[in-house]
Amino acid sequence: MKKVEAIIRPFKLDEVKIALVNAGIVGMTVSEVRGFGRQKGQTERYRGSEYTVEFLQKLKVEVVVEDDQVDTVVEKIIAASRTGEIGDGKIFISPVDSITRIRTGENNQEAI
């Protein structure tokens, strides 16, 4: 099993969710996060004054899937979240050793 973490723009969440549900992915976790990458923040204007926003608001979408679903999940996230602009985000893939559903005690595949 793998955990796919995608850092995306907040306004792309609905498109990503629809794409993953249509691909048969049954669950995900979404967190509000802040950070910066190569762009190192951005300059904004408010009432004529310029200021720098160092940490940009993003969303982190986490999905745990079987190994054979990883490529599909990554493709769907990219297709749904890409704008072509700097700051579209990143996708991280990590191995998952074990999963346990708290309510039933089911493990691994049954717990997904």
MDTraj code that builds the backbone (N, CA, C; nanometers):
import mdtraj as md
import numpy as np

residues = "MET LYS LYS VAL GLU ALA ILE ILE ARG PRO PHE LYS LEU ASP GLU VAL LYS ILE ALA LEU VAL ASN ALA GLY ILE VAL GLY MET THR VAL SER GLU VAL ARG GLY PHE GLY ARG GLN LYS GLY GLN THR GLU ARG TYR ARG GLY SER GLU TYR THR VAL GLU PHE LEU GLN LYS LEU LYS VAL GLU VAL VAL VAL GLU ASP ASP GLN VAL ASP THR VAL VAL GLU LYS ILE ILE ALA ALA SER ARG THR GLY GLU ILE GLY ASP GLY LYS ILE PHE ILE SER PRO VAL ASP SER ILE THR ARG ILE ARG THR GLY GLU ASN ASN GLN GLU ALA ILE".split()
xyz = np.array([
    [0.0831, -0.1175, 0.0000],
    [0.0000, 0.0000, 0.0000],
    [0.0878, 0.1241, 0.0000],
    [0.0319, 0.2300, -0.0564],
    [0.1038, 0.3574, -0.0645],
    [0.0141, 0.4706, -0.0175],
    [0.0787, 0.5728, 0.0376],
    [0.0090, 0.6951, 0.0744],
    [0.0479, 0.8016, -0.0266],
    [-0.0497, 0.8590, -0.0921],
    [-0.0275, 0.9650, -0.1894],
    [-0.0697, 1.0958, -0.1230],
    [0.0247, 1.1882, -0.1095],
    [-0.0023, 1.3200, -0.0526],
    [0.0139, 1.4224, -0.1630],
    [-0.0899, 1.5012, -0.1858],
    [-0.0846, 1.6046, -0.2889],
    [-0.1069, 1.7401, -0.2241],
    [-0.0176, 1.8329, -0.2521],
    [-0.0331, 1.9712, -0.2079],
    [-0.0887, 2.0457, -0.3291],
    [-0.2107, 2.0985, -0.3148],
    [-0.2789, 2.1595, -0.4294],
    [-0.3308, 2.2986, -0.3939],
    [-0.3738, 2.3707, -0.4962],
    [-0.4386, 2.5006, -0.4754],
    [-0.5783, 2.4758, -0.4176],
    [-0.6222, 2.5593, -0.3213],
    [-0.7519, 2.5360, -0.2576],
    [-0.8708, 2.5309, -0.3533],
    [-0.8718, 2.6129, -0.4562],
    [-0.9878, 2.6160, -0.5458],
    [-0.9952, 2.4951, -0.6383],
    [-0.8935, 2.4086, -0.6361],
    [-0.8934, 2.2880, -0.7187],
    [-0.9456, 2.1649, -0.6449],
    [-0.9835, 2.1798, -0.5172],
    [-1.0243, 2.0642, -0.4378],
    [-1.1435, 1.9900, -0.4978],
    [-1.2469, 2.0618, -0.5368],
    [-1.3654, 1.9941, -0.5903],
    [-1.3326, 1.9127, -0.7143],
    [-1.2509, 1.9669, -0.8028],
    [-1.2136, 1.8949, -0.9239],
    [-1.1334, 1.7690, -0.8911],
    [-1.0414, 1.7801, -0.7950],
    [-0.9611, 1.6646, -0.7544],
    [-1.0505, 1.5591, -0.6902],
    [-1.1411, 1.6020, -0.6030],
    [-1.2316, 1.5074, -0.5365],
    [-1.3168, 1.4325, -0.6385],
    [-1.3749, 1.5035, -0.7323],
    [-1.4588, 1.4408, -0.8351],
    [-1.3768, 1.3421, -0.9183],
    [-1.2566, 1.3809, -0.9555],
    [-1.1710, 1.2930, -1.0367],
    [-1.1365, 1.1651, -0.9615],
    [-1.1049, 1.1757, -0.8322],
    [-1.0698, 1.0575, -0.7541],
    [-1.1913, 0.9680, -0.7293],
    [-1.3053, 1.0268, -0.6998],
    [-1.4265, 0.9472, -0.6789],
    [-1.4636, 0.8739, -0.8079],
    [-1.4532, 0.9420, -0.9214],
    [-1.4820, 0.8784, -1.0505],
    [-1.3836, 0.7665, -1.0823],
    [-1.2635, 0.7715, -1.0239],
    [-1.1632, 0.6667, -1.0445],
    [-1.1801, 0.5524, -0.9445],
    [-1.2810, 0.5620, -0.8573],
    [-1.3076, 0.4539, -0.7631],
    [-1.2366, 0.4663, -0.6298],
    [-1.1797, 0.5805, -0.6009],
    [-1.1125, 0.6020, -0.4719],
    [-1.2202, 0.6393, -0.3700],
    [-1.2264, 0.5645, -0.2599],
    [-1.3391, 0.5782, -0.1682],
    [-1.3158, 0.6707, -0.0491],
    [-1.1952, 0.7122, -0.0210],
    [-1.1724, 0.7982, 0.0938],
    [-1.0515, 0.8865, 0.0754],
    [-1.0543, 0.9998, 0.1441],
    [-0.9401, 1.0912, 0.1410],
    [-0.9452, 1.1795, 0.2641],
    [-0.8315, 1.2346, 0.2984],
    [-0.8215, 1.3303, 0.4079],
    [-0.7716, 1.4612, 0.3489],
    [-0.8331, 1.5721, 0.3896],
    [-0.7948, 1.7039, 0.3386],
    [-0.7591, 1.7922, 0.4574],
    [-0.6436, 1.8584, 0.4480],
    [-0.5969, 1.9485, 0.5538],
    [-0.5587, 2.0817, 0.4926],
    [-0.5861, 2.1896, 0.5656],
    [-0.5376, 2.3211, 0.5236],
    [-0.3925, 2.3326, 0.5685],
    [-0.3056, 2.3693, 0.4761],
    [-0.1637, 2.3843, 0.5066],
    [-0.1143, 2.5169, 0.4498],
    [0.0023, 2.5582, 0.4939],
    [0.0656, 2.6801, 0.4431],
    [0.2107, 2.6476, 0.4136],
    [0.2646, 2.7090, 0.3101],
    [0.4041, 2.6845, 0.2786],
    [0.4477, 2.7634, 0.1572],
    [0.5706, 2.7364, 0.1157],
    [0.6202, 2.7979, -0.0062],
    [0.7185, 2.7041, -0.0719],
    [0.7356, 2.7216, -0.2004],
    [0.8298, 2.6426, -0.2774],
    [0.9285, 2.7350, -0.3443],
    [0.9515, 2.7108, -0.4704],
    [1.0482, 2.7925, -0.5437],
    [1.0101, 2.9392, -0.5510],
    [0.8798, 2.9674, -0.5512],
    [0.8375, 3.1066, -0.5654],
    [0.8638, 3.1883, -0.4399],
    [0.8912, 3.1219, -0.3265],
    [0.9247, 3.1882, -0.1993],
    [0.8208, 3.2928, -0.1605],
    [0.6939, 3.2585, -0.1723],
    [0.5866, 3.3520, -0.1391],
    [0.5512, 3.4380, -0.2578],
    [0.4686, 3.5382, -0.2345],
    [0.4329, 3.6280, -0.3434],
    [0.4039, 3.7654, -0.2873],
    [0.4117, 3.8662, -0.3747],
    [0.3869, 4.0038, -0.3350],
    [0.2415, 4.0380, -0.3636],
    [0.1745, 4.0982, -0.2650],
    [0.0342, 4.1378, -0.2775],
    [0.0239, 4.2881, -0.2571],
    [-0.0859, 4.3461, -0.3023],
    [-0.1146, 4.4874, -0.2785],
    [-0.2434, 4.4984, -0.1988],
    [-0.2415, 4.5810, -0.0961],
    [-0.3614, 4.6070, -0.0178],
    [-0.3668, 4.7556, 0.0120],
    [-0.4694, 4.8225, -0.0381],
    [-0.4869, 4.9667, -0.0202],
    [-0.3618, 5.0445, -0.0558],
    [-0.3025, 5.0082, -0.1669],
    [-0.1874, 5.0811, -0.2183],
    [-0.0540, 5.0411, -0.1598],
    [-0.0544, 4.9592, -0.0563],
    [0.0712, 4.9165, 0.0054],
    [0.1059, 4.7760, -0.0422],
    [0.2329, 4.7569, -0.0682],
    [0.2811, 4.6255, -0.1095],
    [0.3320, 4.5494, 0.0116],
    [0.2984, 4.4225, 0.0186],
    [0.3508, 4.3377, 0.1251],
    [0.3738, 4.1982, 0.0694],
    [0.4588, 4.1223, 0.1380],
    [0.4937, 3.9876, 0.0915],
    [0.4228, 3.8839, 0.1763],
    [0.3570, 3.7917, 0.1081],
    [0.2965, 3.6770, 0.1743],
    [0.3972, 3.5645, 0.1610],
    [0.4621, 3.5285, 0.2724],
    [0.5684, 3.4293, 0.2662],
    [0.5155, 3.2869, 0.2590],
    [0.4085, 3.2583, 0.3317],
    [0.3516, 3.1241, 0.3319],
    [0.2163, 3.1288, 0.2625],
    [0.2068, 3.0575, 0.1515],
    [0.0842, 3.0561, 0.0735],
    [-0.0094, 2.9467, 0.1232],
    [-0.1390, 2.9732, 0.1167],
    [-0.2369, 2.8741, 0.1595],
    [-0.2522, 2.7674, 0.0515],
    [-0.2471, 2.6428, 0.0950],
    [-0.2655, 2.5275, 0.0071],
    [-0.3505, 2.4259, 0.0806],
    [-0.3885, 2.3204, 0.0114],
    [-0.4562, 2.2073, 0.0730],
    [-0.3706, 2.0841, 0.0533],
    [-0.3696, 1.9977, 0.1548],
    [-0.3018, 1.8691, 0.1419],
    [-0.4096, 1.7618, 0.1356],
    [-0.4093, 1.6867, 0.0263],
    [-0.5026, 1.5765, 0.0069],
    [-0.4235, 1.4480, 0.0252],
    [-0.4690, 1.3618, 0.1172],
    [-0.4013, 1.2357, 0.1451],
    [-0.4933, 1.1198, 0.1103],
    [-0.4378, 1.0235, 0.0363],
    [-0.5132, 0.9056, -0.0061],
    [-0.4229, 0.7844, 0.0120],
    [-0.4764, 0.6768, 0.0717],
    [-0.4023, 0.5515, 0.0828],
    [-0.4656, 0.4520, -0.0131],
    [-0.3820, 0.3964, -0.1018],
    [-0.4318, 0.3057, -0.2058],
    [-0.3390, 0.1862, -0.2217],
    [-0.3889, 0.0857, -0.2920],
    [-0.3056, -0.0292, -0.3276],
    [-0.1981, 0.0165, -0.4262],
    [-0.0871, -0.0560, -0.4311],
    [0.0246, -0.0189, -0.5176],
    [-0.0161, -0.0022, -0.6634],
    [-0.1070, -0.0855, -0.7116],
    [-0.1443, -0.0793, -0.8535],
    [-0.2353, 0.0389, -0.8859],
    [-0.2847, 0.1112, -0.7855],
    [-0.3699, 0.2277, -0.8083],
    [-0.2929, 0.3595, -0.8059],
    [-0.1667, 0.3561, -0.7668],
    [-0.0902, 0.4794, -0.7466],
    [-0.0807, 0.5608, -0.8750],
    [-0.0450, 0.4986, -0.9856],
    [-0.0302, 0.5733, -1.1104],
    [-0.1605, 0.6402, -1.1518],
    [-0.2720, 0.5705, -1.1357],
    [-0.4023, 0.6273, -1.1699],
    [-0.4330, 0.7473, -1.0822],
    [-0.4101, 0.7353, -0.9522],
    [-0.4368, 0.8445, -0.8592],
    [-0.3518, 0.9661, -0.8939],
    [-0.2245, 0.9444, -0.9206],
    [-0.1352, 1.0553, -0.9549],
    [-0.1816, 1.1233, -1.0840],
    [-0.2149, 1.0455, -1.1844],
    [-0.2621, 1.1024, -1.3119],
    [-0.3888, 1.1850, -1.2919],
    [-0.4833, 1.1339, -1.2135],
    [-0.6093, 1.2051, -1.1893],
    [-0.5848, 1.3355, -1.1140],
    [-0.4979, 1.3322, -1.0139],
    [-0.4684, 1.4543, -0.9376],
    [-0.4026, 1.5584, -1.0272],
    [-0.3063, 1.5159, -1.1068],
    [-0.2389, 1.6097, -1.1964],
    [-0.3379, 1.6714, -1.2947],
    [-0.4206, 1.5868, -1.3578],
    [-0.5155, 1.6365, -1.4573],
    [-0.6154, 1.7345, -1.3953],
    [-0.6574, 1.7085, -1.2730],
    [-0.7592, 1.7923, -1.2099],
    [-0.7036, 1.9189, -1.1463],
    [-0.5762, 1.9192, -1.1087],
    [-0.5240, 2.0332, -1.0327],
    [-0.4278, 2.1223, -1.1107],
    [-0.3857, 2.0816, -1.2273],
    [-0.2875, 2.1603, -1.3031],
    [-0.3500, 2.2868, -1.3610],
    [-0.2816, 2.3997, -1.3391],
    [-0.3196, 2.5256, -1.4036],
    [-0.2116, 2.5688, -1.5024],
    [-0.0915, 2.5125, -1.4868],
    [0.0205, 2.5525, -1.5700],
    [0.0995, 2.6686, -1.5130],
    [0.0600, 2.7171, -1.3978],
    [0.1267, 2.8295, -1.3330],
    [0.2188, 2.7789, -1.2224],
    [0.3142, 2.8621, -1.1842],
    [0.3996, 2.8308, -1.0699],
    [0.3108, 2.8201, -0.9468],
    [0.3345, 2.7193, -0.8635],
    [0.2574, 2.7028, -0.7412],
    [0.1453, 2.6019, -0.7519],
    [0.1432, 2.5213, -0.8591],
    [0.0389, 2.4198, -0.8731],
    [0.0497, 2.3120, -0.7666],
    [0.1672, 2.2904, -0.7092],
    [0.1800, 2.1965, -0.5992],
    [0.2746, 2.0818, -0.6260],
    [0.2689, 1.9835, -0.5388],
    [0.3562, 1.8661, -0.5452],
    [0.2772, 1.7430, -0.5053],
    [0.3282, 1.6258, -0.5453],
    [0.2712, 1.4982, -0.5039],
    [0.3840, 1.4151, -0.4442],
    [0.3588, 1.3601, -0.3255],
    [0.4556, 1.2764, -0.2568],
    [0.3946, 1.1371, -0.2402],
    [0.4749, 1.0330, -0.2606],
    [0.4279, 0.8961, -0.2463],
    [0.5162, 0.8258, -0.1436],
    [0.4517, 0.7654, -0.0433],
    [0.5234, 0.6978, 0.0646],
    [0.4666, 0.5580, 0.0857],
    [0.5496, 0.4647, 0.1295],
    [0.4967, 0.3314, 0.1625],
    [0.4162, 0.3351, 0.2925],
    [0.3148, 0.2491, 0.3009],
    [0.2351, 0.2341, 0.4222],
    [0.2544, 0.0912, 0.4706],
    [0.3047, 0.0756, 0.5915],
    [0.3331, -0.0576, 0.6461],
    [0.2082, -0.1282, 0.6967],
    [0.1190, -0.0529, 0.7598],
    [0.0044, -0.1169, 0.8217],
    [-0.1082, -0.0159, 0.8404],
    [-0.2324, -0.0649, 0.8337],
    [-0.3508, 0.0169, 0.8585],
    [-0.4424, -0.0636, 0.9506],
    [-0.5026, 0.0031, 1.0470],
    [-0.6017, -0.0612, 1.1335],
    [-0.7219, 0.0307, 1.1453],
    [-0.8405, -0.0212, 1.1166],
    [-0.9640, 0.0555, 1.1355],
    [-0.9984, 0.0477, 1.2835],
    [-1.0126, 0.1622, 1.3467],
    [-1.0349, 0.1685, 1.4905],
    [-1.1673, 0.1026, 1.5300],
    [-1.2735, 0.1294, 1.4563],
    [-1.4064, 0.0798, 1.4933],
    [-1.4149, -0.0721, 1.4956],
    [-1.3575, -0.1384, 1.3939],
    [-1.3752, -0.2826, 1.3804],
    [-1.2502, -0.3640, 1.4095],
    [-1.1352, -0.2980, 1.4106],
    [-1.0105, -0.3693, 1.4297],
    [-0.9584, -0.4359, 1.3029],
    [-1.0264, -0.4108, 1.1874],
    [-0.9800, -0.4689, 1.0613],
    [-0.8423, -0.4127, 1.0281],
    [-0.7637, -0.4936, 0.9580],
    [-0.6279, -0.4541, 0.9240],
    [-0.6069, -0.4473, 0.7738],
    [-0.5128, -0.3617, 0.7360],
    [-0.4609, -0.3472, 0.6001],
    [-0.5704, -0.3310, 0.4948],
    [-0.5772, -0.4182, 0.3942],
    [-0.6705, -0.3997, 0.2826],
    [-0.8141, -0.3847, 0.3301],
    [-0.8564, -0.4639, 0.4272],
    [-0.9939, -0.4546, 0.4776],
    [-1.0209, -0.3209, 0.5450],
    [-0.9165, -0.2566, 0.5971],
    [-0.9322, -0.1308, 0.6674],
    [-0.9443, -0.0107, 0.5748],
    [-0.9030, -0.0285, 0.4507],
    [-0.9152, 0.0818, 0.3549],
    [-1.0589, 0.0935, 0.3195],
])
top = md.Topology()
chain = top.add_chain()
for i, resn in enumerate(residues, 1):
    res = top.add_residue(resn, chain, resSeq=i)
    for name in ("N", "CA", "C"):
        top.add_atom(name, md.element.get_by_symbol(name[0]), res)
traj = md.Trajectory(xyz[None], top)
